[in-house]
């Protein structure tokens, strides 16, 4: 599956974080979004480890964006949240890496390979700033 709840929560949280001038804590974000605090904390920590967010400890701690929203692509956010590249179809990325060694006979691989390329290109051109404007 391309997008899970992790991606949804990451995007929703990043929009709120980007709109604020101060660090946003997990308690406030989870309450505002009506989502699990523990799951959201895992998503945000992953985003921090991948360099999308900065995290600050303490009474006035929380999360702030580590990158400009205009330079933060949806592809990057989703890859961080999902802990893997965005995929549309569980298939090899090239004919030579087919796990069944049958890529040359597969009639759907060329279509899904082109489709994956279009999804990657599209998600790589849309930024957090773009979705905040909609």
C-alpha angles and dihedrals in degrees: 000000000000101000127024133177088277090064092044093050092045092053095044092048094046091053091054092044091049091052095054129076095211136057113280118219126217094244093057095043095047091048093047093048096038094233137128112288094210094050092045090050090056092049093049093046089052090050089050092050090051093051098251093111137028115221125210126193128213139053093315094034131121138109133315130177115271091198137043110266088232090060098041109094126207088233090059093046094049093046089052094046094046093040089227139063117283110267131186098184129023096240140117117282091225138025091246093056097053107136091215095047088231103104093119088062097043112108097191100046095081091053095047091044091055090043091052090050091053092048091049091048093047096047089046092057098047115081134196087252090056095055091044089060094055 
